[in-house]
Amino acid sequence: MSEFIEGFDELSDIGPAVTIFGSARFHRNHRYYKKAVEVGRLLSNNGYTIITGGGSGIMEAANKGASANKGGLSVGLNITLPKEQKPNAYQNRSLNFRYFFSRKVMFIKYATGYVCMPGGFGTLDEFFEALTLIQTHKIYPLPLVLFGKEYWQPILDFMKTTLIEYKTISPEELKIIKQTDDPEEVVAIMNRHRDWKEKMIKKAGKALKKSELI
């Protein structure tokens, strides 16, 4: 309970945010590390808070990119693990969690979009968690971007063949997922969604005022 309370208190003022996932095992010379730095930097320059798991690899890279923007907010949601999780130096707001489930809530609750860079079980877990919540209408629709077409294509091929063949998903549900290798396209996807969301909020506000007059 204390982790939920602290998370709600610390993150309630961060504004529009993009959560970026990816492997802790990529070193600083890896191409996906470099791409994650660029993605974090571009999103931060466009007014987004960057949220990561706070560790090394892709998480460090995304926080590093965000921290390059002097006015940007770079958030790390760290977790205690037996290995691999060491808080990176590029967070200007940090939280520490013991439980995955409370940390997951923070990843999703404050995000206007998700970017899944190449990663392992943890990244897959977060990707399918978000995908399921969107599919079942448990959260507000948000962009779910897979960065790295070569890396993610085998999983998408499995969805497009086996899952659809067995009718465990519908072809329409695959439209939730976006794919790209271009950091600029990530920003464009997030900006389109932000603009659409702002229009929907304004439209809802006008409808509410009209109903009050009636």
C-alpha positions as CSV (number, residue, x, y, z in Angstrom):
1,M,0.0,0.0,0.0
2,S,2.8,2.4,0.8
3,E,4.3,1.9,-2.7
4,F,1.0,2.9,-4.3
5,I,0.7,6.0,-2.1
6,E,4.3,7.1,-2.7
7,G,3.8,6.5,-6.5
8,F,0.6,8.5,-6.7
9,D,2.2,11.4,-4.7
10,E,5.4,11.6,-6.6
11,L,4.0,11.1,-10.2
12,S,0.8,13.1,-10.1
13,D,2.4,16.3,-11.5
14,I,4.6,14.8,-14.3
15,G,2.3,15.8,-17.2
16,P,2.2,13.8,-20.5
17,A,4.7,10.9,-20.2
18,V,6.0,8.1,-22.4
19,T,7.1,4.9,-20.7
20,I,10.1,3.2,-22.4
21,F,11.0,-0.4,-21.9
22,G,13.9,-2.5,-23.0
23,S,16.7,-4.8,-22.0
24,A,19.1,-4.0,-19.1
25,R,21.8,-6.0,-20.9
26,F,22.6,-3.8,-23.9
27,H,25.9,-2.0,-23.5
28,R,26.5,1.7,-24.4
29,N,27.9,0.9,-27.8
30,H,25.0,-1.2,-28.9
31,R,22.8,0.3,-31.7
32,Y,19.6,-0.1,-29.7
33,Y,21.2,1.7,-26.7
34,K,22.0,4.6,-29.0
35,K,18.6,4.6,-30.6
36,A,17.0,4.7,-27.1
37,V,19.1,7.7,-26.2
38,E,17.7,9.4,-29.3
39,V,14.1,8.4,-28.6
40,G,14.3,9.7,-25.1
41,R,15.9,13.0,-26.2
42,L,13.4,13.7,-29.0
43,L,10.4,12.8,-26.8
44,S,11.7,15.0,-24.0
45,N,12.3,17.9,-26.4
46,N,8.6,17.5,-27.5
47,G,7.4,18.0,-23.9
48,Y,7.1,14.4,-22.7
49,T,8.3,13.1,-19.4
50,I,10.3,9.9,-19.8
51,I,9.5,7.0,-17.5
52,T,11.7,3.9,-17.4
53,G,12.4,1.0,-15.0
54,G,15.4,3.0,-13.8
55,G,18.1,0.3,-14.5
56,S,20.9,-0.1,-17.0
57,G,20.9,-0.7,-20.8
58,I,17.9,0.6,-22.6
59,M,16.5,2.1,-19.4
60,E,19.6,4.1,-18.8
61,A,19.7,5.2,-22.4
62,A,16.2,6.5,-22.4
63,N,16.8,8.4,-19.1
64,K,20.1,9.7,-20.5
65,G,18.3,11.1,-23.6
66,A,15.7,12.8,-21.5
67,S,18.2,14.3,-19.1
68,A,20.0,16.0,-22.0
69,N,17.0,18.3,-22.1
70,K,17.7,20.7,-19.2
71,G,14.0,21.2,-18.6
72,G,13.0,17.6,-19.1
73,L,11.8,15.2,-16.5
74,S,13.5,11.8,-16.4
75,V,11.8,9.3,-14.1
76,G,13.1,5.9,-12.9
77,L,10.8,3.4,-11.3
78,N,13.5,1.2,-9.7
79,I,12.9,-2.3,-8.3
80,T,14.9,-4.5,-6.0
81,L,16.1,-7.6,-7.8
82,P,18.8,-10.3,-7.2
83,K,20.8,-9.1,-10.1
84,E,20.9,-6.6,-13.0
85,Q,19.0,-3.8,-11.4
86,K,21.3,-1.0,-10.5
87,P,19.7,2.5,-10.6
88,N,21.2,4.6,-13.5
89,A,22.6,8.0,-13.0
90,Y,20.3,9.8,-15.4
91,Q,17.1,10.0,-13.3
92,N,16.1,13.3,-11.8
93,R,13.1,11.7,-10.1
94,S,13.4,8.2,-8.7
95,L,11.1,5.8,-6.9
96,N,12.0,2.4,-5.4
97,F,9.7,-0.6,-5.5
98,R,9.8,-4.1,-4.0
99,Y,6.7,-5.4,-5.9
100,F,6.3,-5.7,-9.6
101,F,2.5,-5.2,-9.5
102,S,2.6,-1.8,-7.8
103,R,5.4,-0.7,-10.2
104,K,3.3,-1.8,-13.2
105,V,0.5,0.4,-12.2
106,M,2.8,3.4,-12.2
107,F,4.1,2.6,-15.6
108,I,0.6,2.5,-17.1
109,K,-1.3,5.1,-15.0
110,Y,0.9,8.0,-15.9
111,A,1.7,7.1,-19.5
112,T,0.2,8.6,-22.7
113,G,2.2,6.1,-24.7
114,Y,4.4,3.0,-24.5
115,V,7.7,2.3,-26.4
116,C,9.0,-1.2,-26.2
117,M,12.6,-1.4,-27.3
118,P,14.2,-4.9,-27.7
119,G,14.2,-6.7,-24.4
120,G,13.7,-9.9,-22.5
121,F,11.1,-11.4,-20.3
122,G,10.4,-8.1,-18.4
123,T,9.9,-6.2,-21.5
124,L,7.6,-8.8,-23.0
125,D,5.7,-8.9,-19.7
126,E,5.1,-5.1,-19.9
127,F,4.2,-5.2,-23.6
128,F,1.6,-7.9,-23.2
129,E,0.2,-6.4,-20.0
130,A,-0.4,-3.1,-21.8
131,L,-1.7,-4.9,-24.9
132,T,-4.2,-6.9,-22.8
133,L,-5.4,-3.8,-20.9
134,I,-6.0,-1.9,-24.2
135,Q,-7.7,-4.9,-25.8
136,T,-10.1,-5.4,-22.9
137,H,-10.8,-1.6,-22.5
138,K,-9.4,-1.5,-19.0
139,I,-7.3,1.5,-19.8
140,Y,-7.6,4.5,-22.0
141,P,-6.3,3.7,-25.5
142,L,-2.6,4.7,-25.9
143,P,0.0,4.2,-28.6
144,L,1.9,0.9,-28.2
145,V,5.1,1.1,-30.2
146,L,7.5,-1.7,-30.9
147,F,10.9,-0.3,-31.8
148,G,13.1,-2.6,-33.8
149,K,11.3,-4.3,-36.7
150,E,13.9,-7.0,-37.0
151,Y,13.7,-7.9,-33.4
152,W,10.0,-7.9,-33.0
153,Q,8.9,-9.4,-36.3
154,P,9.0,-13.1,-35.3
155,I,6.6,-12.3,-32.4
156,L,4.3,-10.4,-34.7
157,D,4.4,-13.2,-37.3
158,F,3.3,-15.6,-34.6
159,M,0.4,-13.4,-33.8
160,K,-0.6,-12.9,-37.4
161,T,-0.5,-16.6,-38.2
162,T,-1.0,-18.9,-35.2
163,L,-3.1,-16.7,-33.0
164,I,-5.4,-15.6,-35.8
165,E,-5.5,-19.1,-37.3
166,Y,-6.7,-20.4,-33.9
167,K,-9.0,-17.4,-33.5
168,T,-7.6,-16.5,-30.1
169,I,-7.3,-12.9,-31.3
170,S,-9.0,-11.0,-34.2
171,P,-7.0,-9.3,-37.0
172,E,-8.5,-6.0,-35.9
173,E,-6.8,-6.2,-32.5
174,L,-3.4,-6.2,-34.1
175,K,-4.0,-2.6,-35.1
176,I,-3.3,-1.6,-31.5
177,I,0.4,-2.3,-32.2
178,K,2.7,0.1,-34.1
179,Q,6.1,-0.8,-35.5
180,T,9.1,1.4,-36.4
181,D,12.8,1.8,-36.6
182,D,12.7,5.6,-36.7
183,P,12.9,7.7,-33.5
184,E,11.3,10.6,-35.4
185,E,8.3,8.4,-36.2
186,V,7.9,7.5,-32.5
187,V,7.6,11.2,-31.7
188,A,5.1,11.6,-34.6
189,I,2.9,8.8,-33.3
190,M,2.9,10.2,-29.8
191,N,2.1,13.7,-31.0
192,R,-0.8,12.5,-33.1
193,H,-2.2,10.7,-30.1
194,R,-1.7,13.7,-27.8
195,D,-3.5,16.0,-30.3
196,W,-6.3,13.6,-30.7
197,K,-6.7,13.2,-26.9
198,E,-6.7,17.0,-26.4
199,K,-9.5,17.3,-29.0
200,M,-11.5,14.6,-27.3
201,I,-11.1,16.3,-23.9
202,K,-12.3,19.6,-25.4
203,K,-15.2,18.0,-27.1
204,A,-16.2,16.3,-23.9
205,G,-15.9,19.5,-22.0
206,K,-18.2,21.3,-24.5
207,A,-20.8,18.5,-24.3
208,L,-20.7,18.8,-20.5
209,K,-21.3,22.5,-20.5
210,K,-24.1,22.1,-23.0
211,S,-25.8,19.5,-20.7
212,E,-25.5,21.8,-17.8
213,L,-27.3,24.6,-19.7
214,I,-30.1,22.1,-20.5
